């Protein structure tokens, strides 16, 4: 009886995200954070993200070592903190009783849940969005500044949150008070100025990108995609996320129904639609810059405005019935989507390779795609290379050039040598050069 239950927990619930094999971006985080602090900052300047998360991860690595689960657990801490901040915000916006439902709703959001178990900066990004919103709403400008500065140094798209708050001030504050609020809202940007030149350089370097073009299907599904962290797998869900986007719009409209809540609703509405208009518009007109996870802050505002839409339902029975339906949907979706977030299992492959490998053996990744996972899991990182017989230029966005130098090899080592040649699906063959 116990085995099927454990199998379900570990393979069909979000716990699976914690225990599965690391993927390329997570291995990249590890190698970015591993060196000394000065080098971490220098490497970050060659990446597309600011240094805050990598600095925190650097110290976390010294505490927990090289454990997949413990390294990922760092992201779980801001996730739990986000739930608490959402609870506090709901007490201010709604009521203490409804705030309990808000905490549960936030706890079950698929976007936040997924990144709670990934060794990347996005869970911190969401937390600083919640904190900035809370302190902006309560006019606690000291802590607003601190949380917004941390957000800016966590992910560059956080600047869109501040611009959205600025627009809220311009639309909602009286003329005679606007300039004071404008200064307070923009104050975090002054602390971000040292990083602006790096950001500009990173932006122009990002032209060499893997990002997919934005089409009409994405535009009409974008609200549902962000809320659920749906990125196209499985393919048949596109039509459902488009419908789900309409459901979200319905609750957004209902958030404006009560006159007493309209200013609050607009404060939540602007950071959803204004950044999406800018990012999707630029992606269509110029070049793609849209990625679901870069817009995780939108999910934060979606959560709060949907909850406001639920709160504004007059009849208590209908309100709690709708609330229950949302919870059932979120639980079901979090279970349903788990297998589609499965990463390539490099860990199991390298358990075998590490058992078979001799001290002077090499690992060659068949393409740059599988290099970072191979370097992370092989017991001798300095003996991992990329097999690159045509000597192609490795794109910056793969992340190798930021963390490693001279790992591209056009041929296998001189004899005698043994090389484990690993492909992108974590299959390998042993090449023996006698």
C-alpha positions in Angstrom: 0.0 0.0 0.0 2.8 2.4 0.9 4.8 1.9 -2.4 2.1 3.3 -4.7 1.6 6.3 -2.4 5.3 7.0 -2.3 5.6 6.5 -6.1 2.7 9.0 -6.6 4.3 11.6 -4.3 7.7 11.4 -5.8 6.7 11.1 -9.5 3.3 12.8 -9.8 3.5 15.8 -7.4 5.8 18.8 -7.5 8.1 17.0 -5.1 9.4 15.4 -8.4 10.8 18.9 -9.4 13.0 18.7 -6.3 14.4 15.2 -6.8 14.8 15.0 -10.6 18.1 15.4 -12.4 19.4 19.0 -12.8 19.1 20.6 -16.2 21.5 22.9 -18.1 20.3 26.2 -16.6 20.7 24.9 -13.0 24.1 23.5 -13.7 25.0 26.9 -15.1 23.8 28.5 -11.8 26.1 26.2 -9.9 29.2 27.1 -12.0 28.3 30.8 -11.9 28.1 30.8 -8.1 31.1 28.5 -7.3 34.1 30.8 -7.7 35.1 33.6 -5.4 32.8 36.6 -5.0 34.7 39.0 -7.3 34.8 36.4 -10.1 31.0 35.7 -9.6 30.3 39.4 -10.2 32.6 39.5 -13.2 31.1 36.3 -14.7 27.6 37.7 -14.1 28.5 40.8 -16.2 29.0 38.4 -19.1 25.7 36.7 -18.5 22.1 38.1 -19.0 21.2 38.3 -15.3 22.4 40.5 -12.4 24.5 39.0 -9.6 22.3 38.9 -6.5 21.1 35.3 -6.8 24.5 33.9 -7.7 26.0 35.6 -4.6 23.4 34.1 -2.3 23.9 30.7 -4.0 27.7 31.1 -3.6 27.3 31.2 0.2 24.6 28.5 0.1 27.0 26.1 -1.7 29.5 26.6 1.1 26.8 25.4 3.6 25.1 22.5 1.7 27.8 21.4 -0.7 27.0 19.7 -4.0 23.6 18.2 -3.3 20.9 18.6 -6.0 18.0 18.7 -3.5 19.7 21.1 -1.0 20.9 23.4 -3.7 17.3 23.6 -5.0 16.0 24.1 -1.5 17.4 27.6 -1.6 14.6 28.5 -4.0 11.9 27.0 -1.7 12.7 29.6 1.1 11.6 32.6 -0.9 8.5 30.6 -2.1 7.4 30.1 1.5 8.2 33.8 2.2 6.1 34.8 -0.8 3.1 33.0 0.6 3.5 34.8 3.9 3.7 38.2 2.2 0.6 37.4 0.1 -1.2 36.6 3.3 -0.1 39.9 4.9 -1.1 41.8 1.7 -4.5 40.1 1.7 -5.2 41.1 5.3 -4.7 44.7 4.2 -6.7 44.3 1.0 -9.5 41.9 2.0 -9.9 40.3 5.4 -7.9 38.0 7.8 -10.2 35.1 7.0 -10.0 35.5 3.2 -6.2 35.9 3.6 -5.9 32.2 4.6 -7.5 31.3 1.2 -5.1 33.8 -0.5 -2.1 32.0 1.1 -3.4 28.6 -0.1 -4.1 30.0 -3.6 -0.6 31.4 -3.8 0.9 28.1 -2.5 -0.8 26.2 -5.3 0.1 28.6 -8.2 1.8 26.4 -10.8 4.3 29.1 -11.9 5.5 29.7 -8.3 5.5 26.0 -7.4 7.7 25.1 -10.3 10.4 27.7 -9.6 10.2 26.9 -5.9 12.2 23.7 -6.8 14.6 25.0 -9.4 18.1 26.2 -8.8 17.5 29.6 -10.5 16.7 33.1 -9.4 13.0 33.2 -10.3 11.6 32.3 -6.9 13.5 35.3 -5.4 12.3 37.4 -8.3 8.7 36.5 -7.3 9.3 37.2 -3.6 10.8 40.7 -4.3 7.7 41.4 -6.5 5.4 40.5 -3.6 7.5 42.5 -1.2 7.6 45.6 -3.5 3.9 45.4 -4.0 3.2 45.0 -0.3 5.4 48.0 0.7 4.2 50.1 -2.3 0.6 49.4 -1.2 1.3 50.2 2.5 3.5 53.2 1.6 6.5 51.8 3.5 9.0 53.4 1.3 12.2 52.4 3.1 11.4 48.7 2.6 9.9 49.3 -0.8 13.3 50.6 -1.9 15.2 47.7 -0.4 13.0 45.0 -1.9 12.9 46.8 -5.3 16.7 47.2 -5.4 17.1 43.5 -4.6 14.5 42.7 -7.3 16.5 44.8 -9.8 19.7 42.9 -8.9 17.9 39.6 -9.2 16.4 39.9 -12.7 16.6 42.8 -15.2 13.0 42.6 -16.2 12.1 43.7 -12.6 12.5 47.2 -14.0 9.1 46.7 -15.6 7.6 46.4 -12.1 8.9 49.8 -11.1 7.8 51.4 -14.4 4.3 49.9 -13.7 4.2 51.4 -10.2 5.3 54.7 -11.7 2.4 54.6 -14.1 0.1 53.8 -11.2 1.3 57.0 -9.4 0.8 59.1 -12.5 -2.8 57.8 -12.9 -3.9 57.5 -9.3 -2.2 60.2 -7.2 -3.4 63.8 -7.0 -1.4 66.4 -9.0 0.0 68.2 -6.0 1.5 64.9 -4.6 2.7 63.2 -7.7 6.3 64.4 -7.7 7.0 63.2 -4.2 5.6 59.7 -5.1 7.5 59.7 -8.4 10.7 60.2 -6.5 9.9 57.4 -4.0 8.9 54.9 -6.7 12.0 55.6 -8.8 14.4 55.7 -5.9 15.5 52.0 -6.3 16.6 52.8 -9.9 19.3 55.2 -8.6 20.9 52.2 -6.7 20.7 50.2 -10.0 22.6 52.9 -12.0 26.0 51.1 -11.6 24.5 48.1 -13.4 22.8 50.0 -16.2 25.9 50.0 -18.6 26.3 46.2 -18.0 22.5 45.8 -18.8 22.9 47.7 -22.0 25.8 45.6 -23.1 24.0 42.5 -22.2 20.9 43.6 -24.2 22.9 44.1 -27.4 24.8 40.8 -26.8 21.5 39.0 -26.5 20.8 39.3 -30.2 22.4 35.9 -30.4 19.4 34.3 -28.8 17.4 31.0 -28.7 14.1 32.8 -28.1 11.1 31.9 -30.3 9.1 34.5 -32.2 5.9 35.7 -30.7 2.7 34.8 -32.6 -1.0 35.4 -32.2 -1.4 32.0 -30.4 0.9 33.2 -27.7 -0.7 36.6 -27.4 -4.2 35.2 -26.9 -2.8 32.5 -24.4 -0.3 34.6 -22.6 -2.3 35.2 -19.4 -3.0 31.5 -19.0 0.5 30.6 -19.9 2.2 32.8 -17.3 -0.3 31.8 -14.5 0.3 28.0 -15.2 3.9 28.2 -16.4 2.9 26.6 -19.7 5.6 26.9 -22.3 4.1 24.7 -25.1 4.4 21.1 -23.7 2.1 19.3 -24.1 1.1 21.0 -27.4 -2.6 20.3 -27.1 -2.9 22.7 -24.1 -2.5 25.8 -26.2 -6.3 26.1 -26.9 -7.0 25.5 -23.3 -4.6 28.2 -22.0 -6.3 30.6 -24.5 -9.7 29.7 -22.9 -8.2 30.0 -19.4 -6.9 33.5 -20.3 -10.5 34.5 -20.9 -11.4 33.1 -17.5 -8.6 35.2 -16.0 -9.9 38.3 -17.8 -13.4 37.6 -16.4 -12.1 37.7 -12.8 -10.0 40.8 -13.7 -13.1 42.6 -14.8 -15.0 41.5 -11.7 -12.1 43.0 -9.6 -13.3 46.4 -10.9 -16.9 45.8 -10.0 -16.8 47.4 -6.5 -16.1 51.1 -6.6 -14.2 50.9 -3.3 -11.8 48.5 -4.8 -11.2 50.1 -8.2 -8.0 51.9 -7.4 -6.6 48.7 -5.9 -7.7 46.8 -9.0 -6.0 49.3 -11.3 -2.8 49.0 -9.2 -2.8 45.3 -9.9 -4.1 45.6 -13.5 -1.3 47.9 -14.8 1.7 45.7 -13.9 0.0 42.8 -15.8 -1.0 44.5 -19.1 1.5 47.4 -19.4 4.6 45.2 -19.3 3.0 42.5 -21.5 2.1 45.2 -24.1 5.8 46.4 -24.1 7.4 43.0 -24.2 5.1 41.3 -26.6 5.0 44.5 -28.8 8.8 44.7 -29.0 9.0 40.9 -29.6 6.6 41.2 -32.6 8.0 44.4 -34.1 11.8 44.1 -33.4 13.0 40.8 -32.0 11.9 38.2 -29.5 12.5 39.0 -25.8 9.5 37.3 -24.3 10.0 34.3 -22.0 7.5 33.0 -19.5 9.8 33.0 -16.5 11.2 36.5 -17.2 7.6 37.6 -16.7 7.0 35.7 -13.4 6.1 39.0 -11.7 3.0 39.1 -13.9 1.9 35.9 -12.2 2.1 37.6 -8.9 -0.2 40.4 -10.0 -2.5 37.8 -11.7 -2.8 36.0 -8.4 -3.8 39.1 -6.5 -6.3 40.5 -9.1 -8.0 37.1 -9.6 -8.4 36.9 -5.8 -9.9 40.4 -5.8 -12.3 39.2 -8.5 -13.3 36.3 -6.3 -13.6 38.6 -3.2 -15.9 40.9 -5.1 -18.5 38.1 -5.6 -21.4 39.3 -3.5 -23.0 36.1 -2.4 -20.8 34.3 0.2 -21.9 30.8 -0.9 -21.1 31.5 -4.6 -17.8 33.1 -3.5 -16.7 30.1 -1.5 -17.9 27.7 -4.2 -15.8 29.5 -6.8 -12.9 29.5 -4.4 -13.2 25.7 -4.0 -13.4 25.3 -7.8 -10.1 27.3 -8.2 -8.4 25.1 -5.5 -9.5 21.9 -7.2 -8.3 23.2 -10.6 -4.9 24.2 -9.2 -4.4 20.8 -7.4 -5.4 18.9 -10.5 -3.2 21.0 -12.8 -0.1 20.7 -10.5 -0.5 16.9 -10.6 -1.3 16.7 -14.3 1.6 18.9 -15.6 4.4 17.2 -13.6 5.5 14.6 -16.2 5.8 17.3 -18.8 8.4 19.1 -16.7 10.7 16.0 -16.7 14.4 16.8 -17.4 16.8 14.6 -19.2 18.3 12.2 -16.6 22.0 13.0 -16.7 22.4 12.1 -13.1 21.6 8.4 -13.6 23.9 8.3 -16.6 26.8 9.7 -14.7 26.3 7.4 -11.7 27.2 4.7 -14.1 30.0 6.7 -15.9 31.6 7.7 -12.6 31.6 4.0 -11.5 33.3 2.9 -14.7 35.6 5.8 -15.2 39.3 5.6 -14.4 41.3 8.6 -13.1 42.6 9.7 -16.5 39.4 9.2 -18.5 37.6 12.1 -20.2 34.0 13.0 -20.9 33.1 14.7 -24.1 29.7 16.2 -24.6 28.6 15.5 -28.2 27.1 19.0 -28.5 27.4 22.2 -26.4 23.8 21.5 -25.1 24.8 18.7 -22.8 28.1 20.1 -21.6 27.0 21.8 -18.4 25.1 18.8 -17.0 28.1 16.6 -17.9 30.6 19.0 -16.2 28.3 19.1 -13.1 27.8 15.4 -12.7 31.2 14.0 -13.7 33.5 13.5 -10.8 36.4 15.3 -12.6 34.9 18.6 -14.0 38.3 19.6 -15.4 38.3 16.6 -17.7 35.0 17.4 -19.4 35.0 18.9 -22.9 32.8 19.6 -25.9 33.4 17.4 -29.0 33.4 20.0 -31.8 35.1 18.5 -34.9 33.9 21.4 -37.1 35.0 24.0 -34.6 31.7 25.9 -34.6 31.3 29.0 -32.5 29.4 28.2 -29.3 26.5 30.6 -28.8 26.7 32.8 -25.7 23.2 31.9 -24.6 24.2 28.3 -23.8 26.2 29.8 -20.9 29.4 27.9 -21.4 31.6 30.9 -22.4 30.6 32.7 -19.2 31.8 29.9 -16.9 34.4 27.9 -18.9 37.3 28.6 -21.2 39.0 26.4 -23.8 36.6 23.4 -23.5 35.9 23.0 -27.2 37.9 20.2 -28.8 38.1 19.3 -32.5 39.4 15.8 -31.9 39.7 13.1 -29.2 42.8 13.0 -26.9 45.9 11.3 -28.2 46.3 7.6 -27.5 46.2 6.0 -25.1 42.9 7.5 -23.9 39.3 6.6 -23.0 36.5 9.1 -23.7 32.9 8.8 -22.6 31.0 10.5 -25.4 27.7 11.8 -24.0 24.8 13.0 -26.2 22.0 15.4 -25.4 19.7 12.6 -24.3 22.2 11.4 -21.7 23.2 8.3 -23.7 26.9 7.5 -23.9 29.4 5.4 -25.7 33.0 4.6 -24.6 35.6 5.6 -27.2 38.9 3.8 -26.6 42.0 5.2 -28.4 44.7 2.6 -28.0 
